[in-house]
Amino acid sequence: MVGGKPVTSKNDWRTSRAFSQDVVEAAVRPQLRDPQSAIFRDLSATNDRKIGKSPAGLVICGYVNAKNGFGGYTGEKAFINFYGTRWVEIEPTPRTKAFVASWNKLCAG
């Protein structure tokens, strides 16, 4: 929401860091083995990052923990989501250089 009004266009996202956690969770949950068990933490938004020469729009970074196929929690994994899309990158095990590069470019600092 921006000034009490919902964020409705991609251009609004470039000028605001407001976001709905429900929208982010709806993008991340389908990527998990047990979506209903997901616990989200430390969600943050940035709109000043770039991919190449283009603005990335609103990028949401955070951590999620969910149950695996055996019913146990796997431990927190970092994730990146382009707000308003289904594009989600969840930290793989083992962590890859590609994920670390994405996290550092879009979420760190």
C-alpha positions, 0 to 999 in steps of 0.5 A: 500500500502507498499512502493507504492505497494499494500498489497497482502498477509496476511503476508504483513498485519502483517508487514504493517499498510497500508490499503485501506479505500475502502476495509474496507467500503466494509466490513462494509456497508453491515451491515448497514440499509442504506449503502450509508449514511455511514460516516466513521471517525478515522480509524486506523490499528494495526497488533500487537494484538493477539487472543489467541496465534495467531496474528490477522493480520491487524485489522481496528478500527473506527467509522461509522454513518449511517441512520436508517429506519426512515431516521435519523442518529443513532449516531456514532458506533465503529466497528472492522474489520479484514482487507481483510475479511467480518468479522465486529463487530459493537458496539451494542445498548446497548453496551455489555461487549463482544463488549467492551472486543473485542474493548479493546483487539483489538483496545485500547492502 
